[in-house]
Amino acid sequence: SHFRDGNLLVIASAPLDERHVVSLWSQLECFTAGIDKIVLAVPLGSETIVTKLVSEMKQKLPHLPDIVAHYVKNDRYDVGLWCDALELEGFVRGTETTKENVPFGNTLLLNDSVFALRHFNGILEELQDTDYRVVGLSSSMSRGYWLESIFRGFSYKGIQTFMKHSCVPVTHSSFGPKLTSPVKKKRRIVHYHEIKLAYRFWPNRRTALYSADPTPNWWPEKDQNVTWVQNEKLWRTLKDEQRFPVAKVNQEYAVPTLDSPLIQPCTAKLNMDFVRSLDFASFHHISPLKNPTEESSSTT
């Protein structure tokens, strides 16, 4: 069903501190098999750090495909970073699905809120072997069908659906322009850009590789919405029993320090002295991505 070749990986990232630099590095070391081009969608103002990072990556990870950084306005969370980067790559929103409008056969969207724990290309393999138009790393049934936005892959038709739905202006109601509470804003973003997006696909055209939900006897009594992102026991079970390939950057229990053995397989070529040499002070005027799937009370 895929009449075109070429696989693009777009990573929405704001490498504002050591942990996020290391998470981005781990993803490049472990999540890029089969990828033909890597785009870092990063905020304006991060040029100094990202330029150094890309140059170090090309030197230490010579097997990587072409890496390009697109510096864009960080005004719509990671959705905006992905959308602006896709536009700069020549994707056209809301038109015919043709080679001119969708330059890649498969497009993977990832954000820097997770460390890679092992070599993994399950999303791309699933897209290539099936007729699915969207394949997520994880899905939850806690609020209807929710494909978590941390890591999703789209076929050439699927990415058109994504762009039509999610590549909307900053004034769009899904970003909660009138809401003042960050928690409500996040809920609104997740509802529109993750849950409602999944419903744009017929059930036989969408899937996820892992379930983000606890088994029934694990549901916390008070809160039915706790997926692996906030449930340490569930995350450990997924990792130990199903080789779940990620850990959240902002969950200290998962990766307490950057020399943690858990991330060693994906930071084998990373020189921590290089990371420590980066000047994050130049970055202070940039707000973090505040990824909507993160717990509102979290400190990253």
Backbone as CSV, one residue per row, in Angstrom:
resi,resn,N_x,N_y,N_z,CA_x,CA_y,CA_z,C_x,C_y,C_z
1,SER,0.819,-1.201,0.000,0.000,0.000,0.000,0.861,1.262,0.000
2,HIS,2.137,1.128,0.317,2.962,2.332,0.412,3.700,2.521,-0.907
3,PHE,3.203,3.484,-1.706,3.782,3.612,-3.035,5.059,4.427,-3.007
4,ARG,5.446,4.912,-1.826,6.648,5.739,-1.818,7.614,5.314,-0.745
5,ASP,8.862,5.655,-0.964,9.905,5.289,-0.020,10.246,6.476,0.844
6,GLY,11.174,6.259,1.724,11.692,7.362,2.506,10.966,7.470,3.829
7,ASN,11.737,7.419,4.908,11.167,7.503,6.250,11.791,8.692,6.976
8,LEU,10.916,9.560,7.484,11.351,10.775,8.160,11.070,10.651,9.655
9,LEU,12.026,11.080,10.480,11.817,11.159,11.933,11.916,12.625,12.335
10,VAL,10.859,13.150,12.952,10.868,14.536,13.430,10.803,14.505,14.954
11,ILE,11.822,15.067,15.610,11.856,15.079,17.076,11.626,16.504,17.569
12,ALA,10.540,16.706,18.326,10.277,17.995,18.959,11.093,18.043,20.250
13,SER,11.980,19.016,20.340,12.912,19.008,21.463,13.247,20.423,21.909
14,ALA,13.394,20.593,23.218,13.951,21.840,23.749,15.065,21.421,24.701
15,PRO,16.276,21.255,24.176,17.374,20.726,25.030,17.839,21.780,26.029
16,LEU,16.994,22.019,27.034,17.195,23.111,27.988,18.088,22.748,29.154
17,ASP,18.371,21.457,29.305,19.168,21.022,30.457,19.832,19.694,30.094
18,GLU,20.685,19.220,30.992,21.455,18.001,30.684,20.545,16.808,30.409
19,ARG,19.485,16.652,31.196,18.629,15.467,31.013,17.997,15.445,29.624
20,HIS,17.572,16.617,29.122,16.933,16.631,27.805,17.947,16.476,26.666
21,VAL,19.164,16.940,26.873,20.214,16.689,25.875,20.482,15.184,25.801
22,VAL,20.553,14.545,26.969,20.840,13.106,27.000,19.660,12.303,26.430
23,SER,18.418,12.746,26.704,17.278,12.001,26.151,17.294,12.081,24.626
24,LEU,17.575,13.272,24.090,17.633,13.431,22.633,18.733,12.541,22.047
25,TRP,19.887,12.537,22.700,21.004,11.705,22.226,20.618,10.223,22.233
26,SER,19.985,9.792,23.325,19.634,8.363,23.438,18.680,7.964,22.312
27,GLN,17.764,8.870,21.951,16.821,8.576,20.874,17.545,8.431,19.540
28,LEU,18.542,9.291,19.307,19.268,9.204,18.035,20.110,7.935,17.985
29,GLU,20.625,7.542,19.144,21.452,6.332,19.156,20.603,5.068,18.966
30,CYS,19.350,5.082,19.445,18.573,3.834,19.500,17.295,3.794,18.662
31,PHE,16.767,4.937,18.216,15.463,4.929,17.539,15.546,5.305,16.060
32,THR,16.728,5.194,15.453,16.857,5.718,14.084,17.085,4.643,13.019
33,ALA,16.969,3.371,13.376,17.148,2.320,12.358,16.075,2.476,11.281
34,GLY,16.472,2.414,10.027,15.517,2.496,8.924,15.093,3.909,8.557
35,ILE,15.573,4.902,9.307,15.200,6.305,9.047,16.142,6.889,7.989
36,ASP,15.572,7.668,7.050,16.373,8.271,5.975,16.758,9.715,6.251
37,LYS,15.981,10.384,7.106,16.314,11.769,7.443,15.785,12.059,8.838
38,ILE,16.603,12.793,9.619,16.204,13.176,10.970,16.075,14.692,11.013
39,VAL,14.927,15.166,11.510,14.733,16.607,11.675,14.563,16.889,13.165
40,LEU,15.373,17.815,13.680,15.181,18.278,15.045,14.342,19.545,14.974
41,ALA,13.135,19.498,15.539,12.257,20.667,15.564,12.490,21.348,16.906
42,VAL,13.219,22.452,16.876,13.698,23.072,18.121,13.326,24.556,18.154
43,PRO,13.214,25.124,19.366,12.775,26.516,19.464,13.841,27.499,18.989
44,LEU,13.380,28.603,18.424,14.276,29.720,18.121,14.999,30.094,19.411
45,GLY,16.259,30.408,19.314,17.012,30.759,20.512,17.878,29.610,21.008
46,SER,17.642,28.402,20.472,18.445,27.257,20.932,19.597,26.964,19.969
47,GLU,19.860,27.909,19.039,20.842,27.649,17.973,22.213,27.228,18.510
48,THR,22.719,27.932,19.536,24.089,27.659,20.011,24.237,26.215,20.466
49,ILE,23.317,25.796,21.333,23.415,24.435,21.879,23.155,23.398,20.793
50,VAL,22.121,23.617,19.984,21.741,22.606,18.995,22.830,22.444,17.929
51,THR,23.459,23.551,17.519,24.546,23.462,16.531,25.681,22.593,17.064
52,LYS,26.054,22.825,18.331,27.123,22.012,18.947,26.702,20.548,19.031
53,LEU,25.452,20.347,19.402,24.925,18.996,19.584,24.924,18.229,18.262
54,VAL,24.448,18.875,17.208,24.369,18.200,15.900,25.775,17.853,15.416
55,SER,26.708,18.774,15.621,28.071,18.515,15.161,28.699,17.348,15.944
56,GLU,28.441,17.282,17.247,28.941,16.169,18.074,28.275,14.854,17.664
57,MET,26.985,14.906,17.347,26.267,13.695,16.940,26.819,13.146,15.627
58,LYS,27.051,14.048,14.672,27.563,13.591,13.370,28.942,12.960,13.534
59,GLN,29.709,13.505,14.473,31.058,12.980,14.696,31.028,11.617,15.396
60,LYS,30.212,11.499,16.459,30.217,10.288,17.277,29.284,9.199,16.746
61,LEU,28.298,9.592,15.951,27.324,8.625,15.427,27.315,8.700,13.902
62,PRO,28.447,8.308,13.279,28.564,8.482,11.828,27.555,7.666,11.025
63,HIS,26.935,6.656,11.671,25.964,5.828,10.939,24.633,6.549,10.746
64,LEU,24.438,7.676,11.430,23.137,8.345,11.340,22.903,8.897,9.948
65,PRO,21.630,8.933,9.519,21.315,9.599,8.247,21.468,11.112,8.415
66,ASP,21.111,11.836,7.384,21.157,13.282,7.381,20.386,13.868,8.578
67,ILE,21.020,14.776,9.354,20.325,15.448,10.465,20.215,16.927,10.148
68,VAL,19.004,17.474,10.268,18.782,18.901,10.032,18.047,19.463,11.236
69,ALA,18.421,20.673,11.661,17.667,21.344,12.725,16.818,22.446,12.106
70,HIS,15.534,22.463,12.453,14.658,23.573,12.048,14.321,24.378,13.296
71,TYR,14.682,25.657,13.274,14.436,26.529,14.426,13.113,27.243,14.201
72,VAL,12.140,26.983,15.077,10.796,27.508,14.858,10.258,28.132,16.141
73,LYS,9.196,28.902,15.979,8.583,29.588,17.109,7.950,28.546,18.028
74,ASN,8.286,28.615,19.304,7.776,27.626,20.256,6.491,28.171,20.882
75,ASP,5.401,28.180,20.094,4.183,28.811,20.613,3.010,27.846,20.755
76,ARG,3.155,26.588,20.313,2.032,25.640,20.401,2.513,24.284,20.890
77,TYR,3.345,24.292,21.943,3.822,23.022,22.507,4.533,22.206,21.421
78,ASP,4.644,20.904,21.628,5.365,20.133,20.604,4.560,19.974,19.319
79,VAL,3.233,20.113,19.388,2.423,20.063,18.167,2.928,21.111,17.169
80,GLY,3.139,22.333,17.673,3.601,23.418,16.815,4.983,23.160,16.247
81,LEU,5.862,22.599,17.069,7.217,22.291,16.580,7.141,21.271,15.455
82,TRP,6.357,20.199,15.664,6.225,19.186,14.609,5.645,19.804,13.339
83,CYS,4.562,20.559,13.495,3.876,21.117,12.320,4.778,22.076,11.543
84,ASP,5.460,22.969,12.256,6.319,23.935,11.567,7.473,23.226,10.859
85,ALA,8.017,22.195,11.498,9.119,21.456,10.879,8.634,20.705,9.635
86,LEU,7.440,20.121,9.694,6.898,19.415,8.530,6.723,20.389,7.364
87,GLU,6.238,21.582,7.680,6.053,22.583,6.634,7.398,22.937,5.987
88,LEU,8.420,23.092,6.828,9.750,23.419,6.295,10.337,22.264,5.481
89,GLU,9.845,21.050,5.717,10.294,19.885,4.943,9.485,19.722,3.658
90,GLY,8.538,20.619,3.413,7.789,20.564,2.163,6.446,19.860,2.237
91,PHE,6.006,19.498,3.458,4.676,18.908,3.603,3.638,20.023,3.445
92,VAL,2.554,19.730,2.732,1.506,20.729,2.537,0.236,20.232,3.214
93,ARG,-0.357,21.099,4.053,-1.526,20.696,4.833,-2.805,20.775,4.011
94,GLY,-3.642,19.742,4.132,-5.014,19.836,3.674,-5.197,19.836,2.172
95,THR,-4.252,19.205,1.449,-4.417,19.119,-0.001,-4.361,17.661,-0.407
96,GLU,-4.311,17.397,-1.717,-4.243,15.996,-2.155,-3.020,15.331,-1.524
97,THR,-3.156,14.026,-1.285,-2.011,13.264,-0.786,-1.182,12.847,-1.998
98,THR,-0.290,13.708,-2.418,0.551,13.388,-3.572,2.003,13.477,-3.142
99,LYS,2.877,12.993,-4.013,4.303,12.988,-3.719,4.804,14.404,-3.416
100,GLU,4.219,15.386,-4.109,4.667,16.764,-3.901,4.271,17.264,-2.511
101,ASN,3.099,16.840,-2.041,2.583,17.371,-0.781,3.031,16.588,0.441
102,VAL,3.399,15.326,0.232,3.879,14.491,1.332,5.167,13.826,0.858
103,PRO,6.311,14.469,1.132,7.560,14.007,0.527,8.123,12.680,1.062
104,PHE,7.547,12.112,2.132,8.077,10.853,2.675,6.982,9.799,2.747
105,GLY,7.370,8.554,2.638,6.411,7.453,2.725,5.865,7.278,4.131
106,ASN,6.734,7.392,5.140,6.326,7.277,6.545,6.975,8.409,7.331
107,THR,6.228,8.954,8.272,6.740,10.052,9.096,6.531,9.714,10.563
108,LEU,7.623,9.714,11.327,7.536,9.420,12.763,7.686,10.721,13.537
109,LEU,6.800,10.940,14.508,6.855,12.129,15.363,7.166,11.677,16.787
110,LEU,8.192,12.274,17.360,8.695,11.871,18.676,8.940,13.150,19.462
111,ASN,8.839,13.108,20.799,9.281,14.277,21.568,10.358,13.866,22.567
112,ASP,11.010,14.866,23.161,12.191,14.566,23.980,11.851,14.303,25.447
113,SER,10.591,13.925,25.728,10.204,13.701,27.124,10.550,12.300,27.623
114,VAL,11.165,11.472,26.766,11.540,10.116,27.190,12.988,9.790,26.801
115,PHE,13.628,8.995,27.648,14.917,8.384,27.302,14.653,7.114,26.508
116,ALA,15.492,6.836,25.517,15.461,5.535,24.854,16.239,4.540,25.721
117,LEU,15.701,3.333,25.878,16.347,2.330,26.738,16.982,1.192,25.946
118,ARG,16.580,1.034,24.683,17.132,-0.061,23.875,16.911,0.273,22.402
119,HIS,17.602,-0.470,21.529,17.366,-0.290,20.098,15.946,-0.726,19.780
120,PHE,15.237,0.129,19.067,13.813,-0.106,18.844,13.393,0.552,17.530
121,ASN,12.794,-0.235,16.628,12.188,0.395,15.449,10.832,-0.235,15.153
122,GLY,10.127,-0.604,16.223,8.845,-1.297,16.104,7.775,-0.490,15.396
123,ILE,7.780,0.832,15.604,6.733,1.663,14.988,6.892,1.667,13.473
124,LEU,8.116,1.887,13.014,8.366,1.904,11.572,8.080,0.532,10.951
125,GLU,8.515,-0.533,11.619,8.264,-1.887,11.096,6.767,-2.146,10.942
126,GLU,5.990,-1.740,11.938,4.542,-1.965,11.903,3.915,-1.190,10.737
127,LEU,4.367,0.053,10.521,3.835,0.846,9.407,4.168,0.193,8.070
128,GLN,5.392,-0.356,7.980,5.828,-0.928,6.703,5.154,-2.263,6.416
129,ASP,4.787,-2.998,7.468,4.251,-4.345,7.274,2.727,-4.393,7.213
130,THR,2.043,-3.276,7.460,0.579,-3.318,7.601,-0.060,-2.167,6.829
131,ASP,-1.376,-2.066,6.927,-2.096,-0.948,6.320,-2.490,0.105,7.340
132,TYR,-1.909,0.041,8.535,-2.234,1.073,9.520,-1.777,2.433,9.020
133,ARG,-2.575,3.457,9.337,-2.187,4.823,8.961,-1.555,5.561,10.127
134,VAL,-1.779,5.075,11.345,-1.076,5.633,12.508,-0.752,4.472,13.446
135,VAL,0.488,4.485,13.947,0.955,3.477,14.910,1.579,4.240,16.066
136,GLY,0.989,4.086,17.258,1.550,4.760,18.430,2.402,3.797,19.234
137,LEU,3.296,4.354,20.037,4.044,3.495,20.961,3.065,2.912,21.979
138,SER,2.168,3.769,22.510,1.272,3.314,23.575,-0.095,3.960,23.424
139,SER,-1.114,3.225,23.868,-2.462,3.785,23.858,-3.124,3.476,25.185
140,SER,-4.087,4.339,25.526,-4.822,4.165,26.769,-6.312,4.184,26.460
141,MET,-7.076,3.389,27.201,-8.532,3.424,27.049,-9.154,4.236,28.179
142,SER,-8.340,4.972,28.919,-8.849,5.657,30.116,-9.775,6.815,29.782
143,ARG,-9.620,7.426,28.607,-10.527,8.527,28.240,-10.982,8.311,26.802
144,GLY,-11.592,7.171,26.524,-11.843,6.840,25.123,-10.540,6.280,24.562
145,TYR,-10.382,6.298,23.245,-9.152,5.735,22.675,-8.118,6.850,22.572
146,TRP,-7.057,6.728,23.362,-6.046,7.786,23.468,-4.713,7.242,22.975
147,LEU,-4.240,7.780,21.838,-2.903,7.412,21.358,-1.938,8.451,21.906
148,GLU,-1.101,8.044,22.831,-0.200,9.008,23.478,0.771,9.613,22.458
149,SER,1.026,10.911,22.617,1.773,11.627,21.572,3.285,11.513,21.693
150,ILE,3.773,10.835,22.722,5.218,10.761,22.914,5.930,10.252,21.658
151,PHE,5.382,9.185,21.043,6.014,8.591,19.862,4.910,7.966,19.004
152,ARG,4.704,8.545,17.813,3.707,8.018,16.878,4.306,8.017,15.481
153,GLY,3.882,7.053,14.669,4.314,7.015,13.276,3.092,7.069,12.375
154,PHE,3.236,7.735,11.217,2.116,7.901,10.292,2.524,7.462,8.890
155,SER,1.590,6.816,8.189,1.796,6.545,6.768,1.640,7.868,6.022
156,TYR,1.883,7.861,4.698,1.781,9.131,3.968,0.357,9.683,4.020
157,LYS,-0.645,8.799,4.092,-2.022,9.296,4.231,-2.294,9.724,5.670
158,GLY,-1.716,8.980,6.604,-1.919,9.308,8.021,-1.371,10.671,8.390
159,ILE,-0.223,11.039,7.840,0.375,12.331,8.211,-0.470,13.480,7.669
160,GLN,-1.165,13.240,6.557,-2.093,14.258,6.049,-3.235,14.472,7.041
161,THR,-3.759,13.359,7.563,-4.831,13.451,8.560,-4.334,14.212,9.783
162,PHE,-3.113,13.886,10.225,-2.523,14.594,11.377,-2.446,16.093,11.110
163,MET,-1.923,16.463,9.929,-1.734,17.889,9.648,-3.069,18.625,9.546
164,LYS,-4.055,17.999,8.887,-5.367,18.648,8.784,-5.952,18.899,10.172
165,HIS,-5.754,17.939,11.068,-6.363,18.021,12.401,-5.570,18.928,13.339
166,SER,-4.256,18.763,13.351,-3.447,19.363,14.422,-2.646,20.594,14.025
167,CYS,-2.366,20.793,12.738,-1.548,21.944,12.355,-2.443,23.165,12.200
168,VAL,-2.866,23.673,13.359,-3.832,24.776,13.418,-3.172,25.966,14.110
169,PRO,-3.697,27.185,13.888,-3.048,28.370,14.464,-3.102,28.396,15.994
170,VAL,-2.256,29.228,16.568,-2.155,29.335,18.029,-3.474,29.810,18.646
171,THR,-4.324,30.470,17.850,-5.619,30.958,18.359,-6.682,29.857,18.402
172,HIS,-6.372,28.678,17.856,-7.339,27.571,17.794,-7.776,27.172,19.212
173,SER,-9.059,26.833,19.350,-9.600,26.539,20.691,-8.878,25.377,21.379
174,SER,-8.260,24.474,20.595,-7.597,23.311,21.203,-6.415,23.720,22.076
175,PHE,-5.858,24.921,21.879,-4.734,25.361,22.718,-5.233,26.140,23.937
176,GLY,-6.549,26.220,24.079,-7.125,26.885,25.254,-6.681,28.315,25.418
177,PRO,-6.766,29.155,24.355,-6.252,30.526,24.475,-6.912,31.326,25.598
178,LYS,-8.162,30.943,25.949,-8.855,31.701,27.012,-8.673,31.066,28.387
179,LEU,-8.100,29.875,28.427,-7.950,29.191,29.719,-6.719,29.722,30.441
180,THR,-6.832,29.911,31.747,-5.667,30.395,32.501,-4.975,29.249,33.235
181,SER,-5.732,28.209,33.581,-5.126,27.107,34.332,-4.293,26.212,33.417
182,PRO,-2.997,26.044,33.724,-2.133,25.165,32.896,-2.671,23.738,32.842
183,VAL,-3.288,23.277,33.940,-3.820,21.903,33.965,-4.959,21.769,32.961
184,LYS,-5.856,22.768,32.945,-6.980,22.719,32.006,-6.495,22.852,30.567
185,LYS,-5.491,23.689,30.362,-4.904,23.847,29.020,-4.377,22.503,28.537
186,LYS,-3.628,21.836,29.423,-3.052,20.540,29.048,-4.130,19.536,28.724
187,ARG,-5.177,19.529,29.554,-6.252,18.580,29.318,-6.889,18.832,27.950
188,ARG,-7.071,20.116,27.636,-7.673,20.498,26.349,-6.779,20.028,25.191
189,ILE,-5.466,20.228,25.333,-4.536,19.849,24.258,-4.543,18.334,24.067
190,VAL,-4.453,17.602,25.175,-4.461,16.142,25.082,-5.760,15.674,24.440
191,HIS,-6.884,16.265,24.866,-8.180,15.830,24.353,-8.255,16.014,22.837
192,TYR,-7.792,17.153,22.347,-7.929,17.424,20.913,-6.814,16.758,20.101
193,HIS,-5.555,16.993,20.503,-4.423,16.613,19.649,-3.987,15.157,19.821
194,GLU,-4.486,14.483,20.861,-4.136,13.073,21.037,-5.374,12.177,20.915
195,ILE,-6.403,12.463,21.730,-7.574,11.587,21.732,-8.433,11.801,20.480
196,LYS,-8.819,13.067,20.224,-9.681,13.304,19.065,-8.955,12.963,17.760
197,LEU,-7.639,13.180,17.732,-6.882,12.822,16.521,-7.044,11.325,16.233
198,ALA,-6.944,10.502,17.276,-7.035,9.042,17.068,-8.379,8.666,16.439
199,TYR,-9.431,9.409,16.786,-10.762,9.110,16.237,-10.912,9.552,14.786
200,ARG,-9.932,10.262,14.268,-9.944,10.609,12.846,-9.597,9.390,11.981
201,PHE,-9.124,8.329,12.633,-8.724,7.109,11.916,-9.729,6.000,12.215
202,TRP,-10.136,5.259,11.187,-10.977,4.084,11.427,-10.238,3.140,12.371
203,PRO,-10.975,2.402,13.225,-10.303,1.495,14.159,-9.344,0.512,13.479
204,ASN,-9.636,0.091,12.240,-8.727,-0.858,11.580,-7.544,-0.150,10.926
205,ARG,-7.446,1.168,11.088,-6.326,1.932,10.518,-5.425,2.519,11.585
206,ARG,-5.703,2.198,12.875,-4.902,2.769,13.957,-4.541,1.666,14.947
207,THR,-3.364,1.784,15.540,-2.976,0.772,16.533,-1.877,1.342,17.419
208,ALA,-1.593,0.630,18.501,-0.453,0.983,19.346,0.239,-0.310,19.740
209,LEU,1.521,-0.215,20.027,2.300,-1.423,20.316,2.224,-1.842,21.783
210,TYR,1.909,-0.887,22.661,1.831,-1.188,24.100,0.562,-0.581,24.669
211,SER,0.024,-1.220,25.708,-1.101,-0.615,26.424,-0.541,0.201,27.579
212,ALA,-1.016,1.438,27.691,-0.527,2.335,28.736,-1.272,2.148,30.049
213,ASP,-2.282,1.261,30.048,-3.166,1.166,31.210,-2.787,0.031,32.154
214,PRO,-3.087,0.231,33.436,-2.934,-0.887,34.375,-3.990,-1.952,34.076
215,THR,-3.729,-3.185,34.514,-4.767,-4.214,34.417,-5.843,-3.855,35.440
216,PRO,-7.075,-4.375,35.280,-8.200,-3.894,36.101,-7.929,-3.890,37.607
217,ASN,-7.253,-4.931,38.120,-7.064,-4.967,39.581,-6.027,-3.939,40.051
218,TRP,-5.423,-3.222,39.101,-4.426,-2.219,39.476,-4.983,-0.812,39.490
219,TRP,-6.204,-0.634,38.960,-6.696,0.745,38.868,-6.672,1.388,40.243
220,PRO,-6.057,2.544,40.381,-6.137,3.237,41.671,-7.606,3.622,41.874
221,GLU,-8.088,3.540,43.097,-9.522,3.748,43.309,-9.961,5.157,42.948
222,LYS,-9.126,6.138,43.283,-9.579,7.515,43.105,-9.430,8.007,41.678
223,ASP,-8.413,7.547,40.985,-8.127,8.148,39.684,-8.070,7.071,38.611
224,GLN,-8.978,7.147,37.659,-9.010,6.139,36.604,-8.058,6.485,35.461
225,ASN,-7.355,7.607,35.572,-6.582,8.068,34.414,-5.074,7.866,34.545
226,VAL,-4.647,7.047,35.472,-3.206,6.929,35.673,-2.609,5.908,34.707
227,THR,-1.949,6.396,33.673,-1.266,5.495,32.740,0.167,5.284,33.233
228,TRP,0.969,4.586,32.457,2.358,4.295,32.853,3.146,5.569,33.157
229,VAL,2.712,6.700,32.576,3.461,7.947,32.756,3.525,8.339,34.231
230,GLN,2.445,8.037,34.991,2.457,8.372,36.426,2.411,7.145,37.332
231,ASN,2.579,5.968,36.761,2.415,4.751,37.552,3.716,3.944,37.488
232,GLU,4.520,4.099,38.547,5.851,3.486,38.523,5.784,1.965,38.389
233,LYS,4.852,1.352,39.122,4.748,-0.111,39.095,4.428,-0.602,37.679
234,LEU,3.494,0.096,37.024,3.096,-0.288,35.672,4.256,-0.107,34.692
235,TRP,4.963,1.021,34.807,6.104,1.259,33.918,7.157,0.149,34.087
236,ARG,7.457,-0.200,35.347,8.458,-1.255,35.575,8.007,-2.590,34.993
237,THR,6.722,-2.898,35.136,6.201,-4.150,34.580,6.318,-4.156,33.049
238,LEU,5.931,-3.051,32.430,6.036,-2.948,30.962,7.493,-3.136,30.521
239,LYS,8.394,-2.485,31.247,9.807,-2.542,30.883,10.362,-3.962,31.078
240,ASP,10.054,-4.561,32.233,10.653,-5.863,32.553,10.003,-7.012,31.787
241,GLU,8.687,-6.943,31.579,7.996,-8.085,30.963,7.782,-7.931,29.466
242,GLN,7.715,-6.654,28.981,7.438,-6.463,27.555,8.505,-5.643,26.847
243,ARG,9.615,-5.393,27.523,10.735,-4.640,26.934,10.285,-3.256,26.444
244,PHE,9.430,-2.613,27.212,8.985,-1.251,26.884,10.228,-0.371,26.729
245,PRO,10.342,0.361,25.592,11.654,0.935,25.253,11.940,2.339,25.766
246,VAL,11.069,2.898,26.621,11.312,4.274,27.067,11.107,4.442,28.567
247,ALA,11.693,5.531,29.091,11.457,5.976,30.473,11.276,7.487,30.431
248,LYS,10.364,8.020,31.230,10.115,9.458,31.219,11.313,10.223,31.791
249,VAL,11.655,11.315,31.134,12.778,12.147,31.594,12.477,12.740,32.969
250,ASN,11.213,13.105,33.218,10.904,13.799,34.475,10.550,12.860,35.622
251,GLN,10.647,11.546,35.422,10.410,10.618,36.534,11.758,10.157,37.077
252,GLU,12.156,10.771,38.195,13.503,10.502,38.731,13.693,9.035,39.119
253,TYR,12.600,8.363,39.521,12.771,6.967,39.936,13.245,6.106,38.770
254,ALA,12.906,6.506,37.541,13.260,5.676,36.391,14.746,5.801,36.085
255,VAL,15.198,7.032,35.968,16.603,7.309,35.643,17.082,8.378,36.625
256,PRO,17.525,7.934,37.828,17.862,8.913,38.862,19.038,9.811,38.461
257,THR,20.047,9.218,37.806,21.203,10.014,37.386,21.555,9.635,35.950
258,LEU,22.343,10.507,35.310,22.612,10.299,33.883,23.657,9.212,33.623
259,ASP,24.210,8.640,34.697,25.073,7.467,34.471,24.304,6.187,34.825
260,SER,22.992,6.297,34.925,22.152,5.137,35.234,22.360,4.024,34.207
261,PRO,22.522,2.771,34.694,22.745,1.644,33.767,21.593,1.476,32.779
262,LEU,20.389,1.934,33.158,19.221,1.756,32.304,19.403,2.437,30.944
263,ILE,20.056,3.616,30.916,20.189,4.315,29.635,21.548,4.067,28.963
264,GLN,22.384,3.259,29.610,23.707,2.979,29.021,23.639,2.447,27.587
265,PRO,22.711,1.499,27.290,22.707,0.951,25.922,22.522,2.012,24.845
266,CYS,21.901,3.150,25.203,21.599,4.170,24.197,22.424,5.444,24.361
267,THR,23.408,5.389,25.293,24.305,6.548,25.436,25.758,6.086,25.369
268,ALA,25.947,4.957,24.706,27.288,4.351,24.652,28.323,5.300,24.041
269,LYS,27.889,6.118,23.060,28.840,6.979,22.348,28.830,8.415,22.875
270,LEU,28.071,8.642,23.954,27.931,10.010,24.462,29.023,10.325,25.470
271,ASN,29.703,11.447,25.255,30.733,11.903,26.182,30.088,12.904,27.148
272,MET,29.989,12.515,28.434,29.312,13.389,29.401,30.063,14.709,29.611
273,ASP,31.376,14.717,29.375,32.103,15.997,29.482,31.583,16.986,28.451
274,PHE,31.227,16.476,27.270,30.642,17.341,26.246,29.323,17.939,26.760
275,VAL,28.485,17.089,27.357,27.190,17.571,27.869,27.417,18.640,28.934
276,ARG,28.372,18.368,29.828,28.624,19.326,30.917,29.196,20.641,30.393
277,SER,29.809,20.597,29.208,30.430,21.821,28.675,29.410,22.769,28.043
278,LEU,28.158,22.298,27.844,27.163,23.138,27.175,26.695,24.257,28.106
279,ASP,26.481,25.427,27.533,26.060,26.581,28.331,24.547,26.738,28.249
280,PHE,23.862,26.229,29.262,22.398,26.287,29.240,21.877,27.667,29.624
281,ALA,22.756,28.524,30.161,22.305,29.847,30.604,21.755,30.652,29.428
282,SER,22.313,30.414,28.241,21.884,31.176,27.067,20.451,30.851,26.687
283,PHE,19.877,29.874,27.380,18.611,29.296,26.981,17.465,29.754,27.876
284,HIS,17.783,30.588,28.879,16.794,30.824,29.926,15.547,31.559,29.477
285,HIS,15.633,32.300,28.386,14.439,33.041,27.962,13.456,32.149,27.214
286,ILE,13.828,30.909,26.987,12.933,30.018,26.238,12.116,29.195,27.225
287,SER,10.799,29.151,27.004,10.014,28.327,27.920,10.118,26.882,27.455
288,PRO,10.131,25.943,28.399,10.183,24.527,28.016,8.930,24.153,27.222
289,LEU,8.961,22.958,26.634,7.831,22.530,25.819,6.573,22.303,26.638
290,LYS,6.749,22.029,27.935,5.587,21.712,28.773,4.716,20.684,28.060
291,ASN,5.323,19.568,27.777,4.609,18.540,27.021,3.296,18.168,27.708
292,PRO,2.180,18.300,26.982,0.872,18.094,27.614,0.671,16.724,28.242
293,THR,1.371,15.696,27.787,1.116,14.387,28.395,1.829,14.248,29.724
294,GLU,2.616,15.242,30.105,3.289,15.124,31.397,2.340,15.550,32.503
295,GLU,2.567,14.977,33.662,1.728,15.286,34.799,1.855,16.782,35.091
296,SER,0.752,17.411,35.397,0.788,18.857,35.547,1.673,19.299,36.696
297,SER,1.792,18.473,37.733,2.573,18.908,38.884,4.053,18.590,38.727
298,SER,4.414,17.973,37.594,5.784,17.484,37.469,6.773,18.634,37.361
299,THR,7.970,18.375,37.859,9.042,19.348,37.631,10.041,18.660,36.750
300,THR,10.374,19.271,35.645,11.294,18.624,34.711,12.652,19.271,34.860
